[in-house]
Amino acid sequence: MKHKLYLTAILFTALTFGCRNSGGRLSLSTTDSNTNFKFEAKYAESKTAKLEKYLDSVLDNELPLDQHIDLFVNLNGSDKFNLKAQKGWLVINFDKRSNSLSGYMKVKKIADGIKEKLRE
């Protein structure tokens, strides 16, 4: 009985650590509907600094991706998107109904750039 309990505890610990750390794996998801654009990335925490540097240069804004953030990023005065992030995870939500086509194209380009940086 003790062995089963120890085995269960070890398995649970390994799964918890593996899910939190993503094991260095990369998961990218894009949803593009008539009203919304959503991009989600789960990546190795070690790539956070590289991603932060890329977003800082593209958005001309310093974003602390190593902290838990949930904010709206202003693209050009009228267009904005919601950015949620922490180490190893990032989500961009863009509402097409309240933004322009050029804003949508810029957000898509940013998402493509994020994909490239994370695949390096």
VMD Tcl script that builds the backbone (N, CA, C; Angstrom):
set m [mol new atoms 360]
animate dup $m
set s [atomselect $m all]
$s set {name element resname resid chain x y z} {
  {N N MET 1 A 0.818 -1.193 0.000}
  {CA C MET 1 A 0.000 0.000 0.000}
  {C C MET 1 A 0.864 1.260 0.000}
  {N N LYS 2 A 1.970 1.224 0.780}
  {CA C LYS 2 A 2.859 2.377 0.841}
  {C C LYS 2 A 3.459 2.680 -0.532}
  {N N HIS 3 A 3.803 1.625 -1.259}
  {CA C HIS 3 A 4.417 1.810 -2.574}
  {C C HIS 3 A 3.460 2.506 -3.527}
  {N N LYS 4 A 2.194 2.139 -3.476}
  {CA C LYS 4 A 1.203 2.775 -4.341}
  {C C LYS 4 A 1.049 4.255 -4.003}
  {N N LEU 5 A 1.062 4.557 -2.717}
  {CA C LEU 5 A 0.945 5.943 -2.276}
  {C C LEU 5 A 2.159 6.755 -2.732}
  {N N TYR 6 A 3.359 6.218 -2.553}
  {CA C TYR 6 A 4.572 6.898 -2.995}
  {C C TYR 6 A 4.590 7.074 -4.511}
  {N N LEU 7 A 4.217 6.041 -5.225}
  {CA C LEU 7 A 4.179 6.102 -6.683}
  {C C LEU 7 A 3.188 7.162 -7.155}
  {N N THR 8 A 2.031 7.229 -6.536}
  {CA C THR 8 A 1.025 8.233 -6.883}
  {C C THR 8 A 1.556 9.636 -6.604}
  {N N ALA 9 A 2.207 9.828 -5.475}
  {CA C ALA 9 A 2.760 11.141 -5.127}
  {C C ALA 9 A 3.848 11.561 -6.110}
  {N N ILE 10 A 4.719 10.649 -6.477}
  {CA C ILE 10 A 5.796 10.949 -7.427}
  {C C ILE 10 A 5.210 11.268 -8.795}
  {N N LEU 11 A 4.241 10.491 -9.228}
  {CA C LEU 11 A 3.602 10.726 -10.523}
  {C C LEU 11 A 2.903 12.080 -10.544}
  {N N PHE 12 A 2.192 12.391 -9.486}
  {CA C PHE 12 A 1.498 13.677 -9.392}
  {C C PHE 12 A 2.487 14.836 -9.441}
  {N N THR 13 A 3.584 14.731 -8.714}
  {CA C THR 13 A 4.612 15.776 -8.707}
  {C C THR 13 A 5.223 15.948 -10.087}
  {N N ALA 14 A 5.533 14.849 -10.746}
  {CA C ALA 14 A 6.126 14.914 -12.082}
  {C C ALA 14 A 5.160 15.542 -13.080}
  {N N LEU 15 A 3.907 15.162 -13.016}
  {CA C LEU 15 A 2.911 15.739 -13.927}
  {C C LEU 15 A 2.708 17.225 -13.666}
  {N N THR 16 A 2.656 17.608 -12.410}
  {CA C THR 16 A 2.478 19.017 -12.070}
  {C C THR 16 A 3.652 19.834 -12.581}
  {N N PHE 17 A 4.871 19.380 -12.356}
  {CA C PHE 17 A 6.042 20.104 -12.830}
  {C C PHE 17 A 6.082 20.141 -14.350}
  {N N GLY 18 A 5.787 19.029 -14.993}
  {CA C GLY 18 A 5.801 18.947 -16.455}
  {C C GLY 18 A 4.772 19.868 -17.079}
  {N N CYS 19 A 3.585 19.943 -16.527}
  {CA C CYS 19 A 2.539 20.818 -17.084}
  {C C CYS 19 A 2.887 22.279 -16.861}
  {N N ARG 20 A 3.468 22.604 -15.714}
  {CA C ARG 20 A 3.819 23.988 -15.421}
  {C C ARG 20 A 4.961 24.462 -16.305}
  {N N ASN 21 A 5.918 23.610 -16.524}
  {CA C ASN 21 A 7.112 23.983 -17.262}
  {C C ASN 21 A 6.978 23.731 -18.760}
  {N N SER 22 A 5.963 23.055 -19.206}
  {CA C SER 22 A 5.708 22.613 -20.584}
  {C C SER 22 A 6.843 21.773 -21.143}
  {N N GLY 23 A 7.787 21.398 -20.330}
  {CA C GLY 23 A 8.858 20.525 -20.767}
  {C C GLY 23 A 9.621 21.046 -21.965}
  {N N GLY 24 A 9.657 22.354 -22.175}
  {CA C GLY 24 A 10.368 22.900 -23.315}
  {C C GLY 24 A 9.602 22.786 -24.615}
  {N N ARG 25 A 8.398 22.321 -24.563}
  {CA C ARG 25 A 7.594 22.168 -25.772}
  {C C ARG 25 A 6.955 23.490 -26.161}
  {N N LEU 26 A 6.538 23.548 -27.407}
  {CA C LEU 26 A 5.914 24.756 -27.937}
  {C C LEU 26 A 4.502 24.439 -28.381}
  {N N SER 27 A 3.549 25.240 -27.935}
  {CA C SER 27 A 2.154 25.088 -28.347}
  {C C SER 27 A 1.658 26.447 -28.829}
  {N N LEU 28 A 1.250 26.511 -30.093}
  {CA C LEU 28 A 0.751 27.752 -30.681}
  {C C LEU 28 A -0.674 27.524 -31.172}
  {N N SER 29 A -1.552 28.469 -30.873}
  {CA C SER 29 A -2.948 28.342 -31.272}
  {C C SER 29 A -3.451 29.690 -31.780}
  {N N THR 30 A -4.102 29.670 -32.943}
  {CA C THR 30 A -4.685 30.885 -33.506}
  {C C THR 30 A -6.140 30.613 -33.842}
  {N N THR 31 A -7.011 31.515 -33.399}
  {CA C THR 31 A -8.429 31.453 -33.733}
  {C C THR 31 A -8.788 32.773 -34.398}
  {N N ASP 32 A -9.307 32.685 -35.607}
  {CA C ASP 32 A -9.635 33.884 -36.384}
  {C C ASP 32 A -11.078 33.765 -36.871}
  {N N SER 33 A -11.999 34.480 -36.204}
  {CA C SER 33 A -13.411 34.445 -36.581}
  {C C SER 33 A -13.804 35.778 -37.216}
  {N N ASN 34 A -15.069 35.938 -37.497}
  {CA C ASN 34 A -15.549 37.198 -38.078}
  {C C ASN 34 A -15.438 38.370 -37.113}
  {N N THR 35 A -15.466 38.093 -35.826}
  {CA C THR 35 A -15.479 39.168 -34.839}
  {C C THR 35 A -14.222 39.269 -33.986}
  {N N ASN 36 A -13.452 38.189 -33.890}
  {CA C ASN 36 A -12.285 38.182 -33.001}
  {C C ASN 36 A -11.088 37.480 -33.626}
  {N N PHE 37 A -9.917 37.879 -33.156}
  {CA C PHE 37 A -8.669 37.195 -33.476}
  {C C PHE 37 A -8.022 36.874 -32.137}
  {N N LYS 38 A -7.667 35.604 -31.931}
  {CA C LYS 38 A -7.027 35.204 -30.683}
  {C C LYS 38 A -5.792 34.379 -31.006}
  {N N PHE 39 A -4.697 34.717 -30.355}
  {CA C PHE 39 A -3.441 33.992 -30.506}
  {C C PHE 39 A -2.979 33.590 -29.119}
  {N N GLU 40 A -2.617 32.316 -28.955}
  {CA C GLU 40 A -2.113 31.832 -27.674}
  {C C GLU 40 A -0.838 31.050 -27.895}
  {N N ALA 41 A 0.149 31.299 -27.056}
  {CA C ALA 41 A 1.426 30.590 -27.132}
  {C C ALA 41 A 1.798 30.085 -25.742}
  {N N LYS 42 A 2.138 28.805 -25.685}
  {CA C LYS 42 A 2.713 28.210 -24.481}
  {C C LYS 42 A 4.095 27.754 -24.899}
  {N N TYR 43 A 5.100 28.182 -24.178}
  {CA C TYR 43 A 6.480 27.976 -24.605}
  {C C TYR 43 A 7.383 27.790 -23.396}
  {N N ALA 44 A 8.608 27.390 -23.643}
  {CA C ALA 44 A 9.596 27.229 -22.569}
  {C C ALA 44 A 9.850 28.575 -21.907}
  {N N GLU 45 A 9.835 28.590 -20.596}
  {CA C GLU 45 A 10.037 29.837 -19.857}
  {C C GLU 45 A 11.356 30.512 -20.210}
  {N N SER 46 A 12.328 29.746 -20.635}
  {CA C SER 46 A 13.636 30.307 -20.978}
  {C C SER 46 A 13.572 31.222 -22.209}
  {N N LYS 47 A 12.500 31.147 -22.994}
  {CA C LYS 47 A 12.363 31.993 -24.183}
  {C C LYS 47 A 11.640 33.306 -23.897}
  {N N THR 48 A 11.274 33.541 -22.654}
  {CA C THR 48 A 10.528 34.750 -22.293}
  {C C THR 48 A 11.321 36.016 -22.593}
  {N N ALA 49 A 12.594 36.043 -22.289}
  {CA C ALA 49 A 13.411 37.241 -22.527}
  {C C ALA 49 A 13.499 37.562 -24.016}
  {N N LYS 50 A 13.670 36.541 -24.849}
  {CA C LYS 50 A 13.737 36.736 -26.296}
  {C C LYS 50 A 12.420 37.303 -26.829}
  {N N LEU 51 A 11.309 36.761 -26.333}
  {CA C LEU 51 A 9.992 37.227 -26.757}
  {C C LEU 51 A 9.735 38.653 -26.278}
  {N N GLU 52 A 10.145 38.946 -25.069}
  {CA C GLU 52 A 9.980 40.294 -24.511}
  {C C GLU 52 A 10.750 41.315 -25.347}
  {N N LYS 53 A 11.965 40.982 -25.738}
  {CA C LYS 53 A 12.781 41.877 -26.560}
  {C C LYS 53 A 12.111 42.125 -27.914}
  {N N TYR 54 A 11.561 41.074 -28.516}
  {CA C TYR 54 A 10.875 41.217 -29.800}
  {C C TYR 54 A 9.654 42.137 -29.667}
  {N N LEU 55 A 8.814 41.884 -28.673}
  {CA C LEU 55 A 7.609 42.704 -28.504}
  {C C LEU 55 A 7.945 44.143 -28.156}
  {N N ASP 56 A 8.989 44.361 -27.363}
  {CA C ASP 56 A 9.410 45.721 -27.047}
  {C C ASP 56 A 9.789 46.488 -28.308}
  {N N SER 57 A 10.471 45.819 -29.238}
  {CA C SER 57 A 10.897 46.490 -30.465}
  {C C SER 57 A 9.725 46.728 -31.422}
  {N N VAL 58 A 8.811 45.774 -31.530}
  {CA C VAL 58 A 7.679 45.900 -32.449}
  {C C VAL 58 A 6.654 46.916 -31.948}
  {N N LEU 59 A 6.402 46.918 -30.652}
  {CA C LEU 59 A 5.367 47.787 -30.083}
  {C C LEU 59 A 5.915 49.097 -29.552}
  {N N ASP 60 A 7.234 49.233 -29.511}
  {CA C ASP 60 A 7.874 50.421 -28.954}
  {C C ASP 60 A 7.358 50.680 -27.538}
  {N N ASN 61 A 7.328 49.599 -26.775}
  {CA C ASN 61 A 6.788 49.651 -25.424}
  {C C ASN 61 A 7.438 48.535 -24.614}
  {N N GLU 62 A 7.819 48.806 -23.388}
  {CA C GLU 62 A 8.430 47.778 -22.552}
  {C C GLU 62 A 7.346 47.001 -21.816}
  {N N LEU 63 A 7.307 45.706 -22.063}
  {CA C LEU 63 A 6.322 44.836 -21.431}
  {C C LEU 63 A 7.025 43.791 -20.586}
  {N N PRO 64 A 6.739 43.736 -19.296}
  {CA C PRO 64 A 7.395 42.753 -18.417}
  {C C PRO 64 A 6.731 41.380 -18.517}
  {N N LEU 65 A 7.112 40.586 -19.504}
  {CA C LEU 65 A 6.474 39.290 -19.723}
  {C C LEU 65 A 6.817 38.269 -18.655}
  {N N ASP 66 A 7.804 38.558 -17.819}
  {CA C ASP 66 A 8.157 37.623 -16.748}
  {C C ASP 66 A 7.239 37.794 -15.539}
  {N N GLN 67 A 6.361 38.790 -15.585}
  {CA C GLN 67 A 5.375 39.009 -14.529}
  {C C GLN 67 A 3.999 38.652 -15.080}
  {N N HIS 68 A 3.039 38.511 -14.219}
  {CA C HIS 68 A 1.671 38.255 -14.662}
  {C C HIS 68 A 1.066 39.582 -15.108}
  {N N ILE 69 A 0.787 39.719 -16.415}
  {CA C ILE 69 A 0.210 40.968 -16.911}
  {C C ILE 69 A -1.093 40.694 -17.654}
  {N N ASP 70 A -1.984 41.665 -17.594}
  {CA C ASP 70 A -3.255 41.650 -18.315}
  {C C ASP 70 A -3.566 43.105 -18.619}
  {N N LEU 71 A -3.282 43.516 -19.856}
  {CA C LEU 71 A -3.431 44.931 -20.196}
  {C C LEU 71 A -3.840 45.123 -21.648}
  {N N PHE 72 A -4.271 46.337 -21.959}
  {CA C PHE 72 A -4.586 46.690 -23.338}
  {C C PHE 72 A -3.401 47.430 -23.927}
  {N N VAL 73 A -3.001 47.018 -25.121}
  {CA C VAL 73 A -1.882 47.636 -25.822}
  {C C VAL 73 A -2.451 48.485 -26.945}
  {N N ASN 74 A -2.071 49.758 -26.975}
  {CA C ASN 74 A -2.539 50.696 -27.988}
  {C C ASN 74 A -1.624 50.610 -29.199}
  {N N LEU 75 A -2.198 50.330 -30.367}
  {CA C LEU 75 A -1.396 50.183 -31.580}
  {C C LEU 75 A -1.093 51.517 -32.256}
  {N N ASN 76 A -2.121 52.330 -32.474}
  {CA C ASN 76 A -1.908 53.571 -33.220}
  {C C ASN 76 A -2.883 54.676 -32.811}
  {N N GLY 77 A -3.341 54.643 -31.612}
  {CA C GLY 77 A -4.274 55.664 -31.156}
  {C C GLY 77 A -5.707 55.173 -31.080}
  {N N SER 78 A -6.172 54.484 -32.118}
  {CA C SER 78 A -7.559 54.010 -32.100}
  {C C SER 78 A -7.662 52.493 -31.987}
  {N N ASP 79 A -6.661 51.767 -32.443}
  {CA C ASP 79 A -6.682 50.307 -32.393}
  {C C ASP 79 A -5.949 49.806 -31.159}
  {N N LYS 80 A -6.529 48.785 -30.518}
  {CA C LYS 80 A -5.889 48.208 -29.331}
  {C C LYS 80 A -6.224 46.728 -29.243}
  {N N PHE 81 A -5.385 46.007 -28.512}
  {CA C PHE 81 A -5.629 44.590 -28.259}
  {C C PHE 81 A -5.296 44.265 -26.819}
  {N N ASN 82 A -5.889 43.183 -26.336}
  {CA C ASN 82 A -5.654 42.735 -24.971}
  {C C ASN 82 A -4.504 41.738 -24.968}
  {N N LEU 83 A -3.540 41.965 -24.102}
  {CA C LEU 83 A -2.382 41.092 -23.962}
  {C C LEU 83 A -2.348 40.548 -22.543}
  {N N LYS 84 A -2.342 39.225 -22.443}
  {CA C LYS 84 A -2.195 38.555 -21.154}
  {C C LYS 84 A -0.938 37.712 -21.253}
  {N N ALA 85 A -0.114 37.763 -20.222}
  {CA C ALA 85 A 1.135 37.003 -20.291}
  {C C ALA 85 A 1.702 36.750 -18.906}
  {N N GLN 86 A 2.526 35.728 -18.870}
  {CA C GLN 86 A 3.406 35.417 -17.753}
  {C C GLN 86 A 4.484 34.522 -18.333}
  {N N LYS 87 A 5.480 34.178 -17.551}
  {CA C LYS 87 A 6.566 33.351 -18.074}
  {C C LYS 87 A 6.014 32.075 -18.697}
  {N N GLY 88 A 6.327 31.860 -19.978}
  {CA C GLY 88 A 5.928 30.626 -20.643}
  {C C GLY 88 A 4.539 30.621 -21.257}
  {N N TRP 89 A 3.832 31.756 -21.183}
  {CA C TRP 89 A 2.458 31.799 -21.700}
  {C C TRP 89 A 2.106 33.217 -22.143}
  {N N LEU 90 A 1.435 33.313 -23.281}
  {CA C LEU 90 A 1.030 34.618 -23.811}
  {C C LEU 90 A -0.265 34.455 -24.609}
  {N N VAL 91 A -1.196 35.402 -24.432}
  {CA C VAL 91 A -2.451 35.410 -25.184}
  {C C VAL 91 A -2.700 36.819 -25.699}
  {N N ILE 92 A -3.056 36.905 -26.978}
  {CA C ILE 92 A -3.464 38.171 -27.591}
  {C C ILE 92 A -4.914 38.017 -28.026}
  {N N ASN 93 A -5.771 38.942 -27.591}
  {CA C ASN 93 A -7.166 38.986 -28.018}
  {C C ASN 93 A -7.392 40.308 -28.734}
  {N N PHE 94 A -7.939 40.234 -29.936}
  {CA C PHE 94 A -8.186 41.419 -30.751}
  {C C PHE 94 A -9.643 41.401 -31.197}
  {N N ASP 95 A -10.385 42.443 -30.868}
  {CA C ASP 95 A -11.792 42.567 -31.249}
  {C C ASP 95 A -11.874 43.290 -32.591}
  {N N LYS 96 A -12.270 42.575 -33.624}
  {CA C LYS 96 A -12.330 43.154 -34.976}
  {C C LYS 96 A -13.434 44.200 -35.103}
  {N N ARG 97 A -14.483 44.082 -34.302}
  {CA C ARG 97 A -15.612 45.000 -34.412}
  {C C ARG 97 A -15.265 46.412 -33.977}
  {N N SER 98 A -14.358 46.550 -33.033}
  {CA C SER 98 A -14.043 47.889 -32.521}
  {C C SER 98 A -12.671 48.397 -32.989}
  {N N ASN 99 A -12.074 47.722 -33.962}
  {CA C ASN 99 A -10.768 48.124 -34.481}
  {C C ASN 99 A -10.778 48.113 -36.006}
  {N N SER 100 A -9.751 48.697 -36.587}
  {CA C SER 100 A -9.677 48.814 -38.050}
  {C C SER 100 A -9.013 47.591 -38.682}
  {N N LEU 101 A -9.124 47.507 -40.002}
  {CA C LEU 101 A -8.483 46.431 -40.757}
  {C C LEU 101 A -6.963 46.527 -40.642}
  {N N SER 102 A -6.429 47.735 -40.670}
  {CA C SER 102 A -4.969 47.890 -40.550}
  {C C SER 102 A -4.485 47.430 -39.173}
  {N N GLY 103 A -5.285 47.669 -38.128}
  {CA C GLY 103 A -4.938 47.178 -36.797}
  {C C GLY 103 A -4.939 45.663 -36.746}
  {N N TYR 104 A -5.924 45.064 -37.394}
  {CA C TYR 104 A -6.009 43.607 -37.467}
  {C C TYR 104 A -4.787 43.034 -38.186}
  {N N MET 105 A -4.408 43.644 -39.298}
  {CA C MET 105 A -3.247 43.169 -40.051}
  {C C MET 105 A -1.968 43.285 -39.220}
  {N N LYS 106 A -1.857 44.361 -38.443}
  {CA C LYS 106 A -0.673 44.547 -37.602}
  {C C LYS 106 A -0.612 43.484 -36.500}
  {N N VAL 107 A -1.747 43.188 -35.894}
  {CA C VAL 107 A -1.778 42.173 -34.838}
  {C C VAL 107 A -1.440 40.796 -35.411}
  {N N LYS 108 A -1.955 40.493 -36.602}
  {CA C LYS 108 A -1.609 39.220 -37.245}
  {C C LYS 108 A -0.105 39.136 -37.528}
  {N N LYS 109 A 0.468 40.245 -37.965}
  {CA C LYS 109 A 1.906 40.282 -38.239}
  {C C LYS 109 A 2.712 40.086 -36.945}
  {N N ILE 110 A 2.246 40.686 -35.868}
  {CA C ILE 110 A 2.906 40.511 -34.569}
  {C C ILE 110 A 2.838 39.045 -34.144}
  {N N ALA 111 A 1.663 38.427 -34.306}
  {CA C ALA 111 A 1.501 37.010 -33.944}
  {C C ALA 111 A 2.429 36.129 -34.777}
  {N N ASP 112 A 2.552 36.430 -36.071}
  {CA C ASP 112 A 3.472 35.668 -36.926}
  {C C ASP 112 A 4.919 35.844 -36.480}
  {N N GLY 113 A 5.275 37.060 -36.073}
  {CA C GLY 113 A 6.626 37.320 -35.570}
  {C C GLY 113 A 6.902 36.570 -34.279}
  {N N ILE 114 A 5.896 36.498 -33.411}
  {CA C ILE 114 A 6.035 35.739 -32.154}
  {C C ILE 114 A 6.290 34.262 -32.475}
  {N N LYS 115 A 5.527 33.730 -33.427}
  {CA C LYS 115 A 5.730 32.333 -33.836}
  {C C LYS 115 A 7.162 32.093 -34.297}
  {N N GLU 116 A 7.668 32.997 -35.120}
  {CA C GLU 116 A 9.045 32.857 -35.636}
  {C C GLU 116 A 10.057 32.889 -34.500}
  {N N LYS 117 A 9.906 33.845 -33.588}
  {CA C LYS 117 A 10.856 33.973 -32.469}
  {C C LYS 117 A 10.845 32.728 -31.577}
  {N N LEU 118 A 9.664 32.186 -31.341}
  {CA C LEU 118 A 9.575 31.023 -30.462}
  {C C LEU 118 A 10.070 29.747 -31.118}
  {N N ARG 119 A 10.054 29.708 -32.429}
  {CA C ARG 119 A 10.544 28.522 -33.154}
  {C C ARG 119 A 12.058 28.540 -33.333}
  {N N GLU 120 A 12.696 29.655 -33.075}
  {CA C GLU 120 A 14.166 29.757 -33.233}
  {C C GLU 120 A 14.883 28.934 -32.194}
}
mol reanalyze $m
mol bondsrecalc $m
mol representation Tube
mol addrep $m
